[in-house]
Amino acid sequence: MKKITIAIDGFSSTGKSTLAKQLAKHLGYVYVDTGAMYRAVTLFAMQNNCIGIEFLDKDRLIDLLPTIRLQFKFNPELGFAEMYLNEVNVETEIRTLEVSNFVSTIAAISEVRSKLVEQQQQMGKEKGIVMDGRDIGTVVFPNAELKIFMTAGADTRAQRRFDELQAKGDLVSYEDVLKNVVERDYIDTHRDDSPLIMAEDAIEVDNSYLDRKEQFDVVLELINDVLQNE
């Protein structure tokens, strides 16, 4: 069967990565979590004094970009690929609220986006790929055979993220998580370079009241429709 490119965009904490992983496993496709790539660069920026609560040294980060090496390495015990930053597994570190607070700011830097978009396009040359992020259907793969745009209410997304962080043992408040979700929405949709928008040919999926299986079934039906018409 012919393989296609599946681009999944949408707001933070809409479950894009969870859905993309499910689809890739079911279809035997490659899964790429672009959010993890931006989170890894954000962690690097934090570690190298390029960003903090009250400062952003964009020029320093741009100068250091050539020293950043990102890799996805498959973990057979977990069943998915983990993010490595300069040969170090940072899968746990990049999922903290602290990184979440800075990632949209780092992702708005054009030089960062250019570096990562180039890598992402290279990864998808052979198709048979599911990639999620903010600009996959509009910038990375504008010719993707299927584009999904995921959304849900801010309260719903904040609750999901809060539950996820609590399950990991992170001491966070719901109010802080909601504040982070709202701020990221604003930055993602208002940045100059590749803002978060729904591609004209994307299909919107509002999963406010869908569980993971229902969401998966809805999108899998869309994929099957595309494959039958290829």
Phi, psi and omega in degrees: 000140180296139179267149181235173174256128180246117181254124180240113178245170176153180183287164180297148175060034173263003179083023181301313184294319178300313179296315182299319178298316180299314182295315181299317180295317181294320185271346186075030181263167173277136177250132177234120179265093183293333177299323178296326179293315178292325177295322180294319176295323178296316177300317177301316180298320178294317182292335185249025174055039177262342180210147178204187183301323184239015181209155173218116177259081185296319182298320179296317179296316179300319178297328184271351183306321180297343181271358182268124177239119180250138178217146169256124178240125184291131176253105184297332180290325180270335179086012176210167182275140179255156182275130176243132177246113182049051175073007180248131178290117182240019184305320180285315184298326185282352183264007182282161178294329179299315177294320179302325182293336184251344192296323181293326177294315179294320182291343179278351181282120187303320182295325177293314181298317181300316181298316185281323178298319178301316179295318182295319179295324178296319180297329186261012184299327184269003184062197185062043186224144172242120183232134179239152180175217181245336185225030185290314181281342182260327186239308187289309180230072180296342180256016179303140181292331178223127178238125179247138174239115186259139179214165176190162179297148182301319179299316180297315181294320179296319179296318178297315181294319179300313179299320180296315180293320178297321180297333178274355180091008179285134179271094181227159176256153178299321181300318179293321180293317178298318178300318179296317179299313181295317180294319179294321177303315183295311182297316183297324184269349183245359180292154182288323185262116175052059179295159178288110175220157178275127177300148183302327182259017178276157176252123182279135176235109176268111184256025180306324184238024177250138172274180186297320181291317180298318179298314179300315182296320180299312184286324179298323177296321177296319179297315180299323177299316180294315182297324180291335181263359180283000000 
